[in-house]
Amino acid sequence: MKAVVKSRTEQELVADLTVGFGPFRETFTSRVSLEKPDRIRVRYEKGPFRYLNNVWTFSPDPRGCLVDFFVDFEFRSRLLQNAIGVVFNEGVRLMVSAFIKRARDIYGVSTQPGAVIKN
């Protein structure tokens, strides 16, 4: 999985993401709205998907911050869905893990009793 940011403002960025498996490589463009301070919404613009919905929501929590991540997608081609679908799911898992690692690097591990970070 590869990401290239094409443009960026305080409220929005446009990025090309490339996913691949074996001989298949597909690039798609997304527009990312930064709805500070509580939401990141990703709108699919062009590429191999029939649809792609992605939302990050951040909510205050007594233990720190609760992060909810939602992604739903379907490729246009059934062949592509079968070939890349599993790899794309793994890519999403890796993206969430990278987010958690970066949050820990920046903010540290919570010392609040009962705080849980899971992926």
Sequence and secondary structure as in RCSB ss.txt:
>XXXX:A:sequence
MKAVVKSRTEQELVADLTVGFGPFRETFTSRVSLEKPDRIRVRYEKGPFRYLNNVWTFSPDPRGCLVDFFVDFEF
RSRLLQNAIGVVFNEGVRLMVSAFIKRARDIYGVSTQPGAVIKN
>XXXX:A:secstr
 EEEEEEE SSEEEEEEEEEETTEEEEEEEEEEEETTTEEEEEEEESSEEEEEEEEEEEEETTEEEEEEEEEEEE
SSHHHHHHHHHHHHHHHHHHHHHHHHHHHHHH    STT     
